[in-house]
């Protein structure tokens, strides 16, 4: 889960003796102080993995607007929605790994979203919240969690998980 992310380019500025027409770029490695990670239960079907991942990360940008970058645009001027400023790691693990990761994330007070198996049977946000509220946290039948926080705390919370294939 450790590593550096090549996610930006450094522009050589006019102050270094180049005109804007002659700007060059060099790859720069950016290391983020925080991490966004999704942990999925290993026995999910492909469509479930995709659905759960999308739902789990959907709240991060509203809770932490600074995680969202600038809007995109193509060369034709077509505008696109902004995305996260940093990578999202997707991992998998057993039901037990997921439960332990959830306990550790909550104990570390990390921002966490949950997706339980019961949410596959609901069709709206109100029923989803009621499904989660029906059980104490240690009894949730988790199929996925998303976690955001300091890199080391996220890594320690997700101990035992492996990168999604």
ABEGO torsion letter per residue (X at the ends): XBEBBBABBBBBBAAAGBBAAABBBBBBBBBBABBBBBBBBAABBAAAAAAAAAAAAAAAAAABAAABBBBBBBAAGBBBBBBBABBBBBBBBBAAAAAAAAAAAAAAGBBBBBBBAAAAABABAAAAAAAAAABBAAABBBABBBBBEBAAAAAAAABGBBBBX
